[in-house]
């Protein structure tokens, strides 16, 4: 596709009023204050080269909206930076983009197009408004640690996508994560701290505890696994350690006073206390921490 053809297709997307029909080099957003987040997906790092382009578009938008969910924000709109390459891939991506924007009532504000060189690198910037914006550093000693949904589905889904066979529900958990926007709106005004689980439950819980200057203990047996994950990967200690170190779950991790019950479906999995460090235990006693708590970017990775 040419740049003009791609932009013409974007004009048929749900557009933000500030986009001015995508005929200008800048947009005007009349909303303040704003919560702003940006994420980049790199082919071979965040998605597989043979992942369907429509699923890549979904994931690109969903990962950004998940950050807004963690701030309890309403979605204002998104900016897309896109590398034009193979026309069939570009058109399939546009189909997926239209689907995810419509599904989450998200408006395109604008962006930029470039020529593709090497692996696809896709960047989206999302804007949210009316956000309580809880930080990750607000947990207090005695707070309970909670998580929405189930953990580990996307990690198994990645393995299934790589292998080419396995439960479709798990594969789709990896390819099409679901941002917890409704839950974030309900939790934002009442939590002490909140973030989304993107790099793995353990590494993100550790980040929250470190930012808050506290220790956190997690009950490995309490970590919620889906029926599909149990059937495919098991539910023993090894399976649970795999689940809590896998990324791409995009559930909400949050801290609440111990006597408080969240207004959304969630599971209590841990406790903050004075001190520092992360600890794990299950019904059989303390669990040694795995060598890797989750996904971290490194040179060449």
N, C-alpha and C positions, 0 to 999 in steps of 0.2 A: 504493500500500500504506500502511496505517496503521503507526505505530511498533510497535504490539503484534504485528501480522502479520509485520513484518520481523524482529523479535526472535524470534518463534516459529519462523520459518524458520531463523534463525541457530542455534537450539537443536538443529537437526537436523544441523548441521555437526560435524566432528570437534572436540570441545571439550577444552580443557586442564582437568585436575582443579581447578586454581586458579580456574577460571571459576565454580565453584559453580552450574552449570546456568544461568548468566546470570540469576539471580534477585536479585542483589545489585548495589550501585553500585560495588563494589571487588572485585578479585581478590586471591588470596593465592598467591604463587609461592615455593615452597620449593626454591630452587636458587641457589647463589652460588659464585663471582662470576658476574655476567651481563654479556654484551655487548649493548648496546641501540642500535638505530638506528631512524630514522623517515624516511619519504618521503611527499611529497604529489604527487599527480597532478592537474593542472588541465586541464579541457577546453579545447581550443584551443591549449594549450601543450605538454602531454605526451602527449595523445592527441587524435585527430580527433573532431569531433562525431558522425560517422557510423561510427566504429569500433564493432564489435559489443561490447555490454556484457560478455559473457563474456570477451572478450579483454582488456578494460579491467581486469576483476577479476584475470585471470592476471598482467597486467603489474604491477598494484599490489603483489601479493604477491611476484612474482619479483624486482622491483627491490630490495625490502627484503632478501630472502633473499640476493641477490648481495652486499650489504654484509656479511652474516654470513659468506658464503663467503670474503670477503677477509680475515676474521679467523680462518679455520680453525675456525669454530664449528659445534657441533651446534645445530639449531633447537629452541628451547624452546617458543615460541608467539608469537602476534601479537594486537595490539589494533587494532580497526577503528573509524574515525570516518567516518560515512556520511551524505550528504544525501539524504533521501527525496524523490523526485520523481515521475516517471511510473511507474505500477505495472508496465507491461510491461518497461520498462528495468530496474527494480529486480529483478524476478523473473529476468530473463536474467542480470543481474549475480550474483545468488545462485547460479544454476546454475554459472556460471564460477568463483565463489569455492569452491564445494564441490569442483569438479574440481581446482583448483590446490592447495588445502589437502590433498586426498587424495594427489595426485601427489607432493608433497614432504613427506609425513608431518608436516604442520604442524597444530598445534592452536590453535583460537581461544580467547583468554583473556577477551575482553570488548571494550568500546569505548563508542561513543556514537552516537546518531542525532539529526539536526537536520532542519529543513525546508529544501528546496532554494531558494536565491535566486541567480539568475544562473547562470553556467557551473558545472558540477559540479566540486567540489573534494573529492578523496578522500584521506584520510590513513590510513596504516598504520604501526604501530610494531611492530618485531620484536625478540625477545629470543633470544639465543644463550647457550650454556653450553659448558664444557670447551674454551675457546678459547685457543690460543697467543697470539692477538691481535697479530700483527706490525703495526707502524705503517708509515706511508708514509715516515717520515723516517730509516729505518735503512740505506739503501743506502750502500755503501762504495766508495771509489775502486778501480777495477779490476773491480767487479762487472759481470756481464752482465745485460742487460735482456731479459726473456722475456715472451711473451704466450701464453695458451691460445687455442685455436680459430682463428676467422677474423675479420677486421676489415672493416667497411664494409657488411655484409649489411643491417643494420637501416637505415642511411642510404638505401640503395637501396630498401628495403622501404617506407620512409615515402613516397618519391616514387611508388612503385607504388600505395600505398593512396590517395594524393591523386589520381592519374591514373585509378584504377579499372581498370587492366589491367597485366599483367606477371607474372613468375614468382611463383607462390604461395609457394614456399619462402622467397624474399626478403621478401615481404610479411609472412609469419608470423614472420620473424626480428625484425621491428619490433614486431608485435603481441604475440608470445608469446616474449619472451626466456627463456633457460634459465640459471638461477643455477648456478654451478659449485661446488656444495657439496662434492661428492666430491673434486674437485681441490683445493679450499681446505683440506680436512682433511689431505690428503697433503702439501701445501706449507707449511702454517702453521708446523710445528715447525722447518723448515730454511731458510726464506727470510730475507733481511736486511730486506726491505721488501715490502709487497704492498698493492694496492688494486684495485678493479674499474674497468673502462673504461666509464664512464657518459656522459661529456660529449665523448668523442673521444680517440683514442689520443695525439695530440700534446699536447693540453692536460693530460691526466692524467699523461703521462710528464714533462712540464714541472713539474707540481705535485710529483711525487715527487722530482725532482732538486733543486728549490728547497728543499723541506722537508729534504732530506738535505745541503744545502750543497754540491752538486756540479754539474758539467755532465753532460749526457747527449747522446750522438750516436746517431742512428738511421739504419739502412740501409733506405731506402725500398723497395728491391727485395726485402728479406727479409720485409717485412710480409705475413703470409699472407692471401690472398684466396681465397674459395671458388670452386669451379667455376662455380656459378650467377652469382656476381658478375662473374667474368671474361667469361662469355658475354653477360651483359646490359650491363655497364658498361665492359668492357675491362680491360686490365691495364697500360696505359701510365702515364707519370708523372702525367698529369692525373687519370686514374682513381684512382691510388693516393693522390694528395693529397686527392681527394674522400673516399676511404675513411678516411684517418687523421684527418680533421677532422670526421667524422660521429659522432653520439652513439648511445646505446642499444645498444651491443654487449654489455655486461655480461660481457665476458671478464675474466680475471685477469691483471694486469700485476705482475711481480715481479722482484726482484733476487736473484741468486745469485752466489757466487764463480765466477770464470771457468772453473775446472777441474771444476765440479760440473754434473752432468746432472740435470734435474728428474725426479721419479718419475711424472710425468704427461705426456700429449701436449702439447707446447708448442713455440714457435718462438723462437729467439734473434734479437733484432732490434736490439740496441744495446749501448752500453757507457757506464758511468759513469766519470768522471775528475775530477781536481781542477779547480777553476774554477767557472764558472757559465754558465748558458744552455743552450739546446737547439739542436742542429744536425742537418741532414739531408743525406744524400748518396745517390746511386745509381750505377749503372755508368758514367754519363756525367760524374760529378763532383759537386761541391756543389750542393744544391738550395735555392734561396731559400725562406725560411719563408713560408707563406701569411699573408695579412693577418689571418685569424682561425684560431686553433689548434683551436677547438672551440666547444661551446655554453656560453654564459655568460648567466645571468639578468641582465636590465636592466629599469629601470622601463618599464612598458608592454609588456614582451615576454612 
